[in-house]
């Protein structure tokens, strides 16, 4: 079953630059995943790069 490609509600509350929103949408479309999954993946990678432990829920 394909994952939902739903948009993040209240994305404007993140106060992202227009370019960041465009990049978020491009990545979501390229990977055929939701905006939320792109954000979660980026956060996990940032945490790992900072030496933190990351647990991925399935």
RANORKA-V138767 format. One record per residue. N is the residue number from 0. OMEGA is omega as a letter, one per 40 degrees, with the letter a starting at -180 (* if undefined). D_FIRST is the distance of its C-alpha to the first C-alpha in Angstrom with 1 decimal. Layout:
((N;OMEGA;D_FIRST) (N;OMEGA;D_FIRST))
//
This chain:
((0;a;0.0) (1;i;3.8) (2;i;6.5) (3;i;9.2) (4;a;12.2) (5;i;14.7) (6;i;18.2) (7;i;20.3) (8;i;22.6) (9;i;26.3) (10;i;25.7) (11;a;29.3) (12;i;30.4) (13;i;29.7) (14;i;32.5) (15;i;31.0) (16;a;32.9) (17;i;31.6) (18;i;31.1) (19;i;28.9) (20;i;26.7) (21;i;26.6) (22;i;25.6) (23;i;22.9) (24;i;21.4) (25;i;22.0) (26;i;20.2) (27;i;17.1) (28;a;17.1) (29;a;18.0) (30;a;15.3) (31;i;12.7) (32;i;12.3) (33;i;14.0) (34;i;17.8) (35;a;17.6) (36;i;15.8) (37;a;18.6) (38;i;21.2) (39;a;20.1) (40;i;20.0) (41;i;23.4) (42;i;24.9) (43;a;23.9) (44;i;25.5) (45;i;28.5) (46;i;28.9) (47;i;28.8) (48;i;31.2) (49;i;33.5) (50;i;33.6) (51;i;31.6) (52;a;29.3) (53;i;25.6) (54;a;23.2) (55;i;19.5) (56;i;17.6) (57;*;14.2))
//
